[in-house]
Amino acid sequence: MTATIRIDGREITAAFARMRGLVSDLTPAMREIGEVLTQSTIDRFKTSTAPDGGRWAPNKPSTLARKRGTRPLIGETGLLSSQFAPRAGPRYVEISTPMEYAATHQYGARRGQYGRSRRGAPIPWGDIPARPFLGLSESDRRAVMEIIEEHCGAVDLSA
């Protein structure tokens, strides 16, 4: 399953457009942005906070009874919280994870949304609240703008 989140950051998009006129290959800037956003995504798992600053829903008692730890999205292995990798090219940056259940946690899921098991049990067995971890926080937006400005030298990108 693949999930794509596109960020509507008019300010950032405009800065990239101006940058493309000044720099022929944006890959180095995109790589740096990918590294910063990957770390920001990983850090959200430490604070249980969405990109918009909202707190993630706490785990339900039924979930707490089945697993160790109390922080949402930090399962037995902790893999979702650590399995992110940036990929960059001349005109894009992506942060991805190989964990197939990532989209379910990003967007949430209703009990039985994915059908039933061979034994007839609903998949998932209960409602899973959305706990967004991908996206741009205000701090991320500032960091991206700083990286763009840094790669363009002293050129004013605010016009």
Secondary structure, 3 states (H helix, E strand, C coil): CCCCCCCCCHHHHHHHHHHHCCCCCCHHHHHHHHHHHHHHHHHHHHHCECCCCCECCCCCHHHHHHCCCCCCCCCCCCCCCCCCEEEEECCEEEEECCCCCHHHHHHCECCCCCCECCCCCECCCCCECCCCCCCCCHHHHHHHHHHHHHHCCCCCCCC
